[in-house]
Amino acid sequence: MRMSVVEGDITGVRVDAIVNAANSSLLGGGGVDGAIHAAGGPEILAACRRLRQTQLPSGLPAGRAVATTAGALPATWVIHTVGPVYSTREDRRPTLLSAYTESLRVADEVGARSVAFPLISAGAYGWPLQDAADAAVEAVRGATTQVEDVRFVAFNARAGAALEKALER
């Protein structure tokens, strides 16, 4: 598997599947989630609403993943995953790792061979940047998957440097 770091806007990355750092409602939000819904158009929200009405009436639990159409994005799929909120009182790292491995499992289910990941939980959910980058690389390296190309999309230069450092370890 090839792993690389790209700095920029995840909604413009040409891959089979873009991973969305979603909230459990799946109905849009801020950050990466809001950008993906805005750029992908109403088809993504409609697909998420169908999931909520059928398979996920209580929402998507942290550490799990599910795929929808990518709408107008330059990808075929959006894989929605919910990362944990960072806590100094409770070890939620296994849930963060699961968000990555479950996303790759879903990518395998839909036949995606190239996947773009944001840094899950590193924004509004408060995960320390370097630890989030280390977890991302650790989870992907340790996953059993048919995905051949993983691109970590950094939202700024600091995130890019953290991801590069994690890849070098």
C-alpha positions as CSV (number, residue, x, y, z in Angstrom):
1,M,0.0,0.0,0.0
2,R,1.2,3.5,-0.8
3,M,0.7,6.2,1.8
4,S,1.3,9.8,1.1
5,V,0.5,13.3,2.5
6,V,-1.3,15.9,0.5
7,E,-2.0,19.4,1.9
8,G,-5.2,21.1,0.9
9,D,-8.9,20.6,0.5
10,I,-10.0,17.0,0.7
11,T,-13.1,17.7,-1.5
12,G,-10.9,18.1,-4.5
13,V,-8.8,14.9,-4.2
14,R,-9.4,12.4,-7.0
15,V,-9.8,9.0,-5.3
16,D,-12.3,6.3,-5.2
17,A,-13.4,7.2,-1.7
18,I,-13.1,10.3,0.5
19,V,-13.4,9.7,4.2
20,N,-15.7,12.2,6.0
21,A,-14.9,13.0,9.7
22,A,-18.6,13.1,10.4
23,N,-20.7,13.5,13.5
24,S,-22.9,10.7,14.7
25,S,-26.1,12.4,13.2
26,L,-24.7,12.1,9.6
27,L,-26.6,15.2,8.8
28,G,-23.7,17.6,8.2
29,G,-21.8,19.8,10.5
30,G,-18.7,22.0,10.5
31,G,-15.1,21.4,9.4
32,V,-14.5,18.5,7.0
33,D,-18.0,17.3,7.4
34,G,-19.6,20.6,6.3
35,A,-17.1,21.0,3.4
36,I,-17.9,17.5,2.1
37,H,-21.6,18.0,2.3
38,A,-21.4,21.5,0.6
39,A,-19.1,20.4,-2.2
40,G,-20.8,17.0,-2.8
41,G,-24.3,18.5,-3.0
42,P,-27.7,17.3,-1.8
43,E,-27.3,13.7,-2.8
44,I,-24.9,13.1,0.1
45,L,-27.4,14.5,2.7
46,A,-30.3,12.5,1.1
47,A,-28.3,9.3,1.3
48,C,-27.4,10.0,4.9
49,R,-31.1,10.7,5.7
50,R,-32.0,7.3,4.2
51,L,-29.4,5.6,6.4
52,R,-30.8,7.3,9.5
53,Q,-34.4,6.3,8.5
54,T,-33.3,2.6,7.9
55,Q,-30.1,1.2,9.3
56,L,-28.9,3.9,11.7
57,P,-32.0,5.4,13.5
58,S,-29.8,6.4,16.5
59,G,-26.9,7.7,14.4
60,L,-23.5,6.3,13.6
61,P,-21.5,5.3,16.7
62,A,-17.9,6.5,17.2
63,G,-15.4,4.2,15.6
64,R,-17.8,2.9,12.9
65,A,-18.1,3.7,9.2
66,V,-20.6,3.7,6.4
67,A,-20.5,4.6,2.7
68,T,-22.8,6.8,0.6
69,T,-22.6,8.4,-2.8
70,A,-20.1,11.2,-3.3
71,G,-22.5,13.3,-5.2
72,A,-20.7,16.0,-7.1
73,L,-17.3,15.2,-5.5
74,P,-14.5,13.8,-7.7
75,A,-14.9,10.4,-6.0
76,T,-17.4,7.6,-6.2
77,W,-18.0,7.2,-2.5
78,V,-17.9,9.1,0.8
79,I,-17.1,6.9,3.7
80,H,-18.5,8.6,6.8
81,T,-16.8,7.8,10.1
82,V,-17.2,9.3,13.6
83,G,-14.0,9.8,15.6
84,P,-14.0,10.2,19.4
85,V,-13.8,13.4,21.3
86,Y,-10.4,13.7,22.9
87,S,-10.3,13.0,26.7
88,T,-7.6,13.2,29.2
89,R,-9.6,11.0,31.6
90,E,-10.4,8.1,29.3
91,D,-8.3,6.3,26.7
92,R,-10.3,6.7,23.5
93,R,-7.4,5.9,21.2
94,P,-8.8,2.4,20.3
95,T,-12.0,4.2,19.0
96,L,-9.9,6.5,16.9
97,L,-7.9,3.6,15.4
98,S,-11.2,1.9,14.7
99,A,-12.5,4.9,12.8
100,Y,-9.6,4.3,10.3
101,T,-9.7,0.6,10.1
102,E,-13.5,0.5,9.8
103,S,-13.3,3.1,7.0
104,L,-10.8,0.8,5.2
105,R,-13.2,-2.2,5.7
106,V,-16.0,-0.2,4.2
107,A,-13.7,0.8,1.3
108,D,-13.1,-2.9,0.7
109,E,-16.8,-3.6,0.7
110,V,-17.5,-1.0,-2.0
111,G,-14.4,-1.9,-4.0
112,A,-12.4,1.4,-3.5
113,R,-8.7,1.0,-4.1
114,S,-7.8,4.7,-3.4
115,V,-8.9,6.5,-0.3
116,A,-8.3,10.0,1.0
117,F,-8.4,10.5,4.8
118,P,-8.6,13.7,6.9
119,L,-7.0,13.7,10.3
120,I,-10.0,12.3,12.2
121,S,-10.7,14.0,15.6
122,A,-7.9,16.5,15.2
123,G,-10.2,19.5,14.6
124,A,-13.2,20.3,16.7
125,Y,-12.9,17.0,18.7
126,G,-9.6,18.3,20.2
127,W,-7.3,15.4,19.6
128,P,-3.6,16.5,19.9
129,L,-2.3,16.9,16.3
130,Q,0.8,14.7,16.5
131,D,-1.0,11.9,18.3
132,A,-3.8,12.1,15.8
133,A,-1.3,11.8,13.0
134,D,0.5,8.9,14.7
135,A,-2.8,7.1,15.2
136,A,-3.8,7.6,11.6
137,V,-0.6,6.1,10.2
138,E,-0.6,3.3,12.8
139,A,-4.1,2.2,12.0
140,V,-3.7,2.3,8.3
141,R,-0.3,0.4,8.4
142,G,-1.8,-2.3,10.6
143,A,-5.0,-2.8,8.6
144,T,-5.7,-5.7,6.4
145,T,-7.2,-4.2,3.3
146,Q,-7.3,-4.3,-0.5
147,V,-6.9,-0.5,-0.6
148,E,-3.7,0.3,-2.6
149,D,-3.4,4.1,-2.2
150,V,-4.1,6.0,1.0
151,R,-3.7,9.8,0.9
152,F,-3.7,11.7,4.2
153,V,-5.1,15.1,3.4
154,A,-3.6,17.8,5.7
155,F,-5.8,20.9,6.4
156,N,-2.7,23.0,7.0
157,A,1.1,22.9,7.0
158,R,1.3,21.9,10.7
159,A,-1.0,18.9,10.1
160,G,1.1,18.0,7.0
161,A,4.3,18.1,9.0
162,A,2.7,15.9,11.8
163,L,1.6,13.4,9.2
164,E,5.0,13.4,7.4
165,K,6.7,12.8,10.8
166,A,4.3,9.9,11.5
167,L,5.0,8.3,8.2
168,E,8.8,8.5,8.8
169,R,8.5,6.5,12.0
